Structure formats: C-alpha cells, structure tokens
Amino acid sequence: MALEIYLDLFSQPCRSVYIFAKKNNIPFEFKKISLLEGHQYGEDFGKINMMRKAPAIRDGDFCLAESVAIMQYLAEKFQTPAHWYPSDLQQRARVNEYLSWQHMAIRMHGSKIFWLRLLIPKIMGVEVPQDKMDAALEDLNGSLKLVEDKFLQDRPFIAGEQVSLADLVAIVEIMQPVGSGLDVFESRPRLAAWRERVRVAVGTELFDEAHKDILAAQEMVKNMDASKMQVFKPKILKLFL
C-alpha cells in the first residue's frame, strides 16, 4: 500500500508536510480533505486519526498524526538530506526549539488573524470587535519579532546556513495571515529576505503551488457555501471572540 497523506492546503501544518514530501521526492498518495467542510469528522478519516485533525498519514498499517511528528518520521524513513533535521546536536536543538515554541505562538496567532480578518466576517457574517482585532495583531507582531530577533537573528536560516524543518514550518505559518490580506513582510525587510531564501531553497514553483489556495483565499471565500460552516459557528466564535 502506498503512503497516504491526508491534507488540506488551507492548513499551515498540511502545507509544511506537503512541501517537505514533494521537495524530497517522497512518493505518496494525496488524500484531499476539506477541514472547513468538516471532512475530518467522517467515519473513514476517524480510522486514520481519531483526533480529527490534519495532516495525517497512513503508511501500511501505521497511522500517524501531528505535522512535526510526520515530517520527522518521513525524514528518517526516507533518509532526506541532513539539513532538514540536522544530526549535529546544537543545530537539531535549534530546530526543536522553534518546533516546540511555534504551536501556541506564531501558528496560533497567524490562524487567529486569518479567521478574524476573513472567515468570521465574510463567511459567518459576524463583525469582529476592534479591540479583539487589535489584541490579535499585537500578539502576531510580538511573535514575528521573536522569529526575527530570537530564532533567526543574523543567520540565513533558523538553524544556520541551510534550510531546515524549522524554516519550513515558520514560513507556512507566517504566510497564513497574508492570505487574509495582511502584508506582514511590508515593514520587515529582514523577514522578507528570509522568506525569499526559504522560497528558493524549497523551489519557487513548489512554494507558490503550495500557497496558491491560501493566497487566493479572499477571492475563494466569495464562492464558499456558508451553510456548511454554520454547524461550527458557535464553537468558532467561542474560540476566537
């Protein structure tokens, strides 16, 4: 049985896994799901990942969730180039440091901006209070500053001279609020230069393909069936507002 990877490229973790697998020529069957339409709650997907989250993989009888764990598994199984997840103790520690920090920081804040600026007002028809938006922007800006000043500093990439899993995860997270129309790179030339280095390192064509949907999100929401999301509305509003 071929390796199956369950993905929704609207999701930052899914984009990380997709880019990593494609860049490293890992053969897999793309299993597309729509998180916004609730496909993760289907009976079949529940057998793959009972946590009901994407990405997830099935490799024969072995199923695995969580993007970081998936990429580490793929890196070891397919013996990808060492720069992705370095064997050097301190370089690997730099990668692990970012991967441990990002869940409740840049990823969470970037997702919140995406929902507050785009999905909640455009799909759910709910006006977002200005104080909620201001607080979310403050959190995002704080995390972006840490990416620059703590994790990146004056290095080309987070772990040093070459791209790693940390850079891949970081860039897809930072691209999420860009999909809502917020240009987070405009006043951050150092971050913008790093973004271009990562884009070139993974391949400009692959990078652009993976981000095509998220960068077209403002146009895509106009054609979304809002009724499919109404069942999630109370939970979403409670989570973000």
Secondary structure, DSSP 8 states (H G I E B T S, - for coil): ---EEEE-TTSHHHHHHHHHHHHTT---EEEE--TTTTGGGSHHHHHH-TT--S-EEEETTEEEE-HHHHHHHHHHHTT--TTSS-SSHHHHHHHHHHHHHGGGTHHHHHHHHHIIIIIHHHTS-----HHHHHHHHHHHHHHHHHIIIIIITTSSBTTBSS--HHHHHHHHHHHHHHTTT--TTTT-HHHHHHHHHHHHHH-HHHHHHHTHHHHTHHHHGGGS-GGGGGGGHHHHHHHH-
